[in-house]
Amino acid sequence: MKPVPQYDDRRIVFEKVEQYPEFIGGVAEWKKYLQKNLDATLPSKEGWKAGTYQITVRFIVEKDGSINDVTTTDYVNSKTANQCIDLIKKGPKWQPAKQNGHIVTAYRNQPITFLVSE
């Protein structure tokens, strides 16, 4: 019987996976984290007009749940976008992704929505 080759995925960052990385505790805990740590008035302070704005933060969740390469292409260089990036960078570890039953390193796109009222 031939030995089964071992797959080494240390250098692979998955774009698509069977189970995406998620905030530990799910959506409810993510909302609590945002309420506690996000200054939702920052867009107004920056002079943004009334409306709904979404900033999607893209980052890598490593196998151990740590976060790397946090970026956004939305409202670049605004204090609001920088706050969103910092929120992810300084936050807790995430539950890593799974592919074929194995924990893998994967990208996560996390939208953060702001409502600016008049």
N, CA and C atoms as an extended XYZ file, in Angstrom:
354
Properties=species:S:1:pos:R:3:atomname:S:1:resname:S:1:resid:I:1 pbc="F F F"
N         0.845       -1.175        0.000 N   MET     1
C         0.000        0.000        0.000 CA  MET     1
C         0.892        1.240        0.000 C   MET     1
N         0.561        2.204       -0.864 N   LYS     2
C         1.337        3.441       -0.941 CA  LYS     2
C         0.977        4.352        0.226 C   LYS     2
N         1.972        5.057        0.767 N   PRO     3
C         1.636        6.022        1.813 CA  PRO     3
C         0.861        7.197        1.214 C   PRO     3
N        -0.052        7.724        1.985 N   VAL     4
C        -0.840        8.876        1.548 CA  VAL     4
C         0.014       10.127        1.713 C   VAL     4
N         0.174       10.916        0.639 N   PRO     5
C         0.976       12.131        0.776 CA  PRO     5
C         0.319       13.096        1.756 C   PRO     5
N         1.143       13.719        2.559 N   GLN     6
C         0.646       14.700        3.522 CA  GLN     6
C         0.533       16.053        2.844 C   GLN     6
N        -0.554       16.718        3.057 N   TYR     7
C        -0.796       18.023        2.456 CA  TYR     7
C        -0.310       19.106        3.410 C   TYR     7
N         0.541       19.969        2.929 N   ASP     8
C         1.091       21.047        3.745 CA  ASP     8
C         0.445       22.359        3.318 C   ASP     8
N        -0.451       22.885        4.161 N   ASP     9
C        -1.155       24.113        3.790 CA  ASP     9
C        -0.667       25.324        4.584 C   ASP     9
N         0.524       25.281        5.118 N   ARG    10
C         1.027       26.389        5.933 CA  ARG    10
C         1.081       27.697        5.166 C   ARG    10
N         1.274       27.658        3.874 N   ARG    11
C         1.418       28.882        3.091 CA  ARG    11
C         0.168       29.238        2.299 C   ARG    11
N        -0.871       28.502        2.456 N   ILE    12
C        -2.091       28.743        1.688 CA  ILE    12
C        -3.087       29.531        2.537 C   ILE    12
N        -3.626       30.593        1.942 N   VAL    13
C        -4.711       31.340        2.573 CA  VAL    13
C        -5.934       31.140        1.682 C   VAL    13
N        -6.941       30.504        2.212 N   PHE    14
C        -8.131       30.170        1.444 CA  PHE    14
C        -9.035       31.383        1.258 C   PHE    14
N        -9.574       31.513        0.050 N   GLU    15
C       -10.586       32.532       -0.247 CA  GLU    15
C       -11.977       31.972        0.044 C   GLU    15
N       -12.199       30.738       -0.372 N   LYS    16
C       -13.484       30.071       -0.173 CA  LYS    16
C       -13.253       28.823        0.662 C   LYS    16
N       -14.118       28.624        1.635 N   VAL    17
C       -14.019       27.466        2.518 CA  VAL    17
C       -15.419       26.951        2.821 C   VAL    17
N       -15.473       25.755        3.371 N   GLU    18
C       -16.766       25.178        3.744 CA  GLU    18
C       -17.364       25.909        4.946 C   GLU    18
N       -16.512       26.258        5.892 N   GLN    19
C       -16.968       26.994        7.079 CA  GLN    19
C       -16.066       28.206        7.251 C   GLN    19
N       -16.638       29.391        7.107 N   TYR    20
C       -15.852       30.626        7.173 CA  TYR    20
C       -15.482       30.971        8.613 C   TYR    20
N       -14.405       31.730        8.776 N   PRO    21
C       -14.055       32.180       10.124 CA  PRO    21
C       -15.188       33.039       10.677 C   PRO    21
N       -15.368       32.973       11.981 N   GLU    22
C       -16.405       33.805       12.581 CA  GLU    22
C       -15.989       34.282       13.959 C   GLU    22
N       -16.630       35.359       14.381 N   PHE    23
C       -16.384       35.909       15.703 CA  PHE    23
C       -16.825       34.872       16.726 C   PHE    23
N       -16.008       34.630       17.737 N   ILE    24
C       -16.353       33.624       18.743 CA  ILE    24
C       -17.606       34.079       19.486 C   ILE    24
N       -18.608       33.226       19.488 N   GLY    25
C       -19.890       33.566       20.092 CA  GLY    25
C       -20.929       33.961       19.065 C   GLY    25
N       -20.497       34.068       17.804 N   GLY    26
C       -21.428       34.347       16.723 CA  GLY    26
C       -21.861       35.799       16.623 C   GLY    26
N       -22.948       36.010       15.906 N   VAL    27
C       -23.440       37.352       15.598 CA  VAL    27
C       -23.796       38.127       16.866 C   VAL    27
N       -24.406       37.472       17.837 N   ALA    28
C       -24.813       38.159       19.070 CA  ALA    28
C       -23.600       38.742       19.792 C   ALA    28
N       -22.531       37.974       19.899 N   GLU    29
C       -21.319       38.463       20.572 CA  GLU    29
C       -20.621       39.535       19.740 C   GLU    29
N       -20.677       39.408       18.413 N   TRP    30
C       -20.099       40.432       17.532 CA  TRP    30
C       -20.808       41.767       17.762 C   TRP    30
N       -22.136       41.734       17.848 N   LYS    31
C       -22.899       42.963       18.084 CA  LYS    31
C       -22.548       43.580       19.436 C   LYS    31
N       -22.395       42.750       20.458 N   LYS    32
C       -22.000       43.254       21.784 CA  LYS    32
C       -20.620       43.903       21.714 C   LYS    32
N       -19.710       43.259       20.997 N   TYR    33
C       -18.353       43.788       20.849 CA  TYR    33
C       -18.387       45.152       20.163 C   TYR    33
N       -19.197       45.274       19.114 N   LEU    34
C       -19.325       46.555       18.417 CA  LEU    34
C       -19.907       47.631       19.330 C   LEU    34
N       -20.965       47.289       20.057 N   GLN    35
C       -21.603       48.261       20.947 CA  GLN    35
C       -20.629       48.768       22.006 C   GLN    35
N       -19.778       47.894       22.473 N   LYS    36
C       -18.835       48.257       23.535 CA  LYS    36
C       -17.633       49.041       23.005 C   LYS    36
N       -17.178       48.757       21.790 N   ASN    37
C       -15.890       49.259       21.317 CA  ASN    37
C       -15.930       50.215       20.130 C   ASN    37
N       -17.076       50.387       19.508 N   LEU    38
C       -17.169       51.194       18.294 CA  LEU    38
C       -17.799       52.548       18.595 C   LEU    38
N       -17.174       53.614       18.124 N   ASP    39
C       -17.761       54.951       18.233 CA  ASP    39
C       -18.628       55.168       16.999 C   ASP    39
N       -19.913       54.889       17.142 N   ALA    40
C       -20.837       54.980       16.009 CA  ALA    40
C       -21.093       56.421       15.581 C   ALA    40
N       -20.672       57.392       16.394 N   THR    41
C       -20.877       58.803       16.048 CA  THR    41
C       -19.721       59.366       15.225 C   THR    41
N       -18.681       58.598       15.036 N   LEU    42
C       -17.496       59.094       14.329 CA  LEU    42
C       -17.793       59.581       12.909 C   LEU    42
N       -18.596       58.874       12.105 N   PRO    43
C       -18.889       59.405       10.766 CA  PRO    43
C       -19.527       60.797       10.820 C   PRO    43
N       -20.439       61.019       11.766 N   SER    44
C       -21.060       62.345       11.917 CA  SER    44
C       -20.016       63.388       12.276 C   SER    44
N       -19.111       63.026       13.183 N   LYS    45
C       -18.046       63.943       13.598 CA  LYS    45
C       -17.128       64.294       12.430 C   LYS    45
N       -17.014       63.352       11.476 N   GLU    46
C       -16.186       63.592       10.285 CA  GLU    46
C       -16.941       64.368        9.204 C   GLU    46
N       -18.217       64.649        9.448 N   GLY    47
C       -18.988       65.432        8.490 CA  GLY    47
C       -19.682       64.627        7.412 C   GLY    47
N       -19.832       63.320        7.611 N   TRP    48
C       -20.527       62.506        6.624 CA  TRP    48
C       -22.000       62.901        6.606 C   TRP    48
N       -22.581       62.935        5.426 N   LYS    49
C       -23.987       63.298        5.262 CA  LYS    49
C       -24.882       62.173        5.778 C   LYS    49
N       -26.132       62.523        6.052 N   ALA    50
C       -27.098       61.534        6.527 CA  ALA    50
C       -27.203       60.387        5.526 C   ALA    50
N       -27.225       59.175        6.042 N   GLY    51
C       -27.330       57.996        5.193 CA  GLY    51
C       -26.756       56.771        5.875 C   GLY    51
N       -26.752       55.681        5.152 N   THR    52
C       -26.206       54.425        5.645 CA  THR    52
C       -24.906       54.146        4.909 C   THR    52
N       -23.873       53.819        5.658 N   TYR    53
C       -22.544       53.568        5.095 CA  TYR    53
C       -22.065       52.198        5.562 C   TYR    53
N       -21.393       51.494        4.675 N   GLN    54
C       -20.831       50.199        5.031 CA  GLN    54
C       -19.342       50.198        4.747 C   GLN    54
N       -18.590       49.774        5.730 N   ILE    55
C       -17.148       49.598        5.569 CA  ILE    55
C       -16.873       48.111        5.736 C   ILE    55
N       -16.323       47.493        4.702 N   THR    56
C       -15.984       46.077        4.768 CA  THR    56
C       -14.501       45.953        5.064 C   THR    56
N       -14.208       45.279        6.155 N   VAL    57
C       -12.828       45.065        6.575 CA  VAL    57
C       -12.431       43.661        6.141 C   VAL    57
N       -11.300       43.565        5.447 N   ARG    58
C       -10.791       42.272        4.961 CA  ARG    58
C        -9.558       41.921        5.777 C   ARG    58
N        -9.507       40.681        6.237 N   PHE    59
C        -8.373       40.251        7.050 CA  PHE    59
C        -8.203       38.741        6.952 C   PHE    59
N        -7.081       38.279        7.444 N   ILE    60
C        -6.783       36.848        7.457 CA  ILE    60
C        -6.966       36.335        8.877 C   ILE    60
N        -7.697       35.230        9.007 N   VAL    61
C        -7.815       34.536       10.285 CA  VAL    61
C        -6.915       33.307       10.193 C   VAL    61
N        -5.905       33.299       11.035 N   GLU    62
C        -4.943       32.193       11.053 CA  GLU    62
C        -5.562       30.961       11.714 C   GLU    62
N        -4.874       29.839       11.617 N   LYS    63
C        -5.356       28.590       12.202 CA  LYS    63
C        -5.585       28.698       13.707 C   LYS    63
N        -4.782       29.544       14.371 N   ASP    64
C        -4.928       29.703       15.822 CA  ASP    64
C        -5.941       30.785       16.192 C   ASP    64
N        -6.605       31.376       15.181 N   GLY    65
C        -7.611       32.399       15.427 CA  GLY    65
C        -7.075       33.816       15.457 C   GLY    65
N        -5.763       33.965       15.375 N   SER    66
C        -5.183       35.310       15.370 CA  SER    66
C        -5.466       35.988       14.033 C   SER    66
N        -5.338       37.314       14.033 N   ILE    67
C        -5.714       38.139       12.889 CA  ILE    67
C        -4.477       38.778       12.271 C   ILE    67
N        -4.428       38.816       10.930 N   ASN    68
C        -3.332       39.457       10.195 CA  ASN    68
C        -3.874       40.177        8.968 C   ASN    68
N        -3.041       41.061        8.420 N   ASP    69
C        -3.316       41.730        7.137 CA  ASP    69
C        -4.701       42.378        7.082 C   ASP    69
N        -4.982       43.244        8.034 N   VAL    70
C        -6.283       43.904        8.125 CA  VAL    70
C        -6.296       45.134        7.218 C   VAL    70
N        -7.252       45.182        6.281 N   THR    71
C        -7.345       46.294        5.328 CA  THR    71
C        -8.808       46.603        5.010 C   THR    71
N        -9.004       47.735        4.347 N   THR    72
C       -10.295       48.057        3.749 CA  THR    72
C       -10.043       48.924        2.528 C   THR    72
N       -10.970       48.872        1.595 N   THR    73
C       -10.896       49.765        0.430 CA  THR    73
C       -12.034       50.779        0.478 C   THR    73
N       -12.768       50.797        1.587 N   ASP    74
C       -13.903       51.700        1.757 CA  ASP    74
C       -13.505       52.905        2.603 C   ASP    74
N       -13.742       54.102        2.070 N   TYR    75
C       -13.490       55.349        2.806 CA  TYR    75
C       -12.069       55.379        3.374 C   TYR    75
N       -11.126       55.004        2.539 N   VAL    76
C        -9.720       54.879        2.929 CA  VAL    76
C        -9.225       56.186        3.541 C   VAL    76
N        -8.446       56.058        4.582 N   ASN    77
C        -7.834       57.163        5.325 CA  ASN    77
C        -8.820       57.986        6.141 C   ASN    77
N       -10.075       57.606        6.188 N   SER    78
C       -11.003       58.298        7.084 CA  SER    78
C       -10.798       57.751        8.497 C   SER    78
N       -11.136       58.558        9.475 N   LYS    79
C       -11.028       58.108       10.865 CA  LYS    79
C       -11.971       56.932       11.113 C   LYS    79
N       -13.101       56.947       10.443 N   THR    80
C       -14.079       55.872       10.604 CA  THR    80
C       -13.525       54.547       10.086 C   THR    80
N       -12.921       54.566        8.901 N   ALA    81
C       -12.327       53.338        8.347 CA  ALA    81
C       -11.177       52.860        9.225 C   ALA    81
N       -10.344       53.794        9.685 N   ASN    82
C        -9.225       53.421       10.559 CA  ASN    82
C        -9.724       52.822       11.867 C   ASN    82
N       -10.836       53.351       12.381 N   GLN    83
C       -11.423       52.790       13.597 CA  GLN    83
C       -11.857       51.338       13.361 C   GLN    83
N       -12.447       51.067       12.198 N   CYS    84
C       -12.887       49.705       11.873 CA  CYS    84
C       -11.699       48.752       11.790 C   CYS    84
N       -10.626       49.209       11.176 N   ILE    85
C        -9.414       48.391       11.076 CA  ILE    85
C        -8.864       48.104       12.466 C   ILE    85
N        -8.777       49.143       13.301 N   ASP    86
C        -8.269       48.966       14.669 CA  ASP    86
C        -9.157       48.039       15.488 C   ASP    86
N       -10.461       48.115       15.261 N   LEU    87
C       -11.412       47.269       15.972 CA  LEU    87
C       -11.099       45.789       15.744 C   LEU    87
N       -10.751       45.448       14.516 N   ILE    88
C       -10.405       44.061       14.189 CA  ILE    88
C        -9.014       43.718       14.721 C   ILE    88
N        -8.046       44.605       14.491 N   LYS    89
C        -6.667       44.345       14.918 CA  LYS    89
C        -6.550       44.139       16.426 C   LYS    89
N        -7.256       44.956       17.187 N   LYS    90
C        -7.125       44.944       18.648 CA  LYS    90
C        -8.123       44.017       19.329 C   LYS    90
N        -8.975       43.405       18.547 N   GLY    91
C       -10.016       42.557       19.109 CA  GLY    91
C        -9.520       41.166       19.469 C   GLY    91
N       -10.437       40.342       19.944 N   PRO    92
C       -10.076       38.974       20.324 CA  PRO    92
C        -9.821       38.093       19.106 C   PRO    92
N        -9.313       36.909       19.381 N   LYS    93
C        -9.131       35.924       18.315 CA  LYS    93
C       -10.497       35.506       17.778 C   LYS    93
N       -10.491       35.027       16.544 N   TRP    94
C       -11.700       34.543       15.893 CA  TRP    94
C       -11.661       33.023       15.802 C   TRP    94
N       -12.814       32.424       15.575 N   GLN    95
C       -12.874       30.988       15.304 CA  GLN    95
C       -12.390       30.786       13.877 C   GLN    95
N       -11.355       29.967       13.666 N   PRO    96
C       -10.803       29.816       12.316 CA  PRO    96
C       -11.733       29.057       11.367 C   PRO    96
N       -11.391       29.138       10.096 N   ALA    97
C       -12.153       28.469        9.037 CA  ALA    97
C       -11.879       26.973        9.037 C   ALA    97
N       -12.771       26.239        8.365 N   LYS    98
C       -12.574       24.799        8.179 CA  LYS    98
C       -12.786       24.453        6.714 C   LYS    98
N       -11.951       23.546        6.243 N   GLN    99
C       -12.058       23.020        4.886 CA  GLN    99
C       -11.755       21.529        4.949 C   GLN    99
N       -12.661       20.724        4.426 N   ASN   100
C       -12.506       19.264        4.449 CA  ASN   100
C       -12.237       18.743        5.858 C   ASN   100
N       -12.883       19.355        6.843 N   GLY   101
C       -12.742       18.912        8.224 CA  GLY   101
C       -11.483       19.385        8.926 C   GLY   101
N       -10.653       20.178        8.244 N   HIS   102
C        -9.399       20.662        8.829 CA  HIS   102
C        -9.463       22.165        9.063 C   HIS   102
N        -8.862       22.604       10.143 N   ILE   103
C        -8.749       24.036       10.404 CA  ILE   103
C        -7.730       24.610        9.433 C   ILE   103
N        -8.102       25.712        8.773 N   VAL   104
C        -7.238       26.326        7.765 CA  VAL   104
C        -7.184       27.842        7.968 C   VAL   104
N        -6.200       28.447        7.351 N   THR   105
C        -6.063       29.897        7.325 CA  THR   105
C        -6.922       30.426        6.181 C   THR   105
N        -7.712       31.476        6.456 N   ALA   106
C        -8.625       31.972        5.422 CA  ALA   106
C        -8.883       33.465        5.573 C   ALA   106
N        -9.288       34.063        4.455 N   TYR   107
C        -9.704       35.460        4.458 CA  TYR   107
C       -11.108       35.579        5.041 C   TYR   107
N       -11.356       36.727        5.636 N   ARG   108
C       -12.699       37.066        6.112 CA  ARG   108
C       -12.994       38.492        5.668 C   ARG   108
N       -14.166       38.715        5.125 N   ASN   109
C       -14.653       40.056        4.795 CA  ASN   109
C       -15.770       40.365        5.777 C   ASN   109
N       -15.525       41.340        6.651 N   GLN   110
C       -16.491       41.657        7.699 CA  GLN   110
C       -17.067       43.049        7.493 C   GLN   110
N       -18.337       43.148        7.112 N   PRO   111
C       -18.948       44.469        6.939 CA  PRO   111
C       -19.313       45.091        8.286 C   PRO   111
N       -19.123       46.402        8.371 N   ILE   112
C       -19.540       47.183        9.537 CA  ILE   112
C       -20.374       48.338        8.993 C   ILE   112
N       -21.605       48.447        9.471 N   THR   113
C       -22.540       49.436        8.937 CA  THR   113
C       -22.736       50.586        9.921 C   THR   113
N       -22.738       51.795        9.368 N   PHE   114
C       -22.970       53.006       10.153 CA  PHE   114
C       -24.214       53.700        9.620 C   PHE   114
N       -25.034       54.203       10.526 N   LEU   115
C       -26.199       54.988       10.157 CA  LEU   115
C       -25.974       56.407       10.658 C   LEU   115
N       -25.914       57.345        9.729 N   VAL   116
C       -25.738       58.756       10.074 CA  VAL   116
C       -27.087       59.437        9.909 C   VAL   116
N       -27.598       59.987       11.005 N   SER   117
C       -28.885       60.682       10.930 CA  SER   117
C       -28.666       62.188       10.848 C   SER   117
N       -29.706       62.883       10.433 N   GLU   118
C       -29.595       64.339       10.254 CA  GLU   118
C       -29.554       65.061       11.576 C   GLU   118
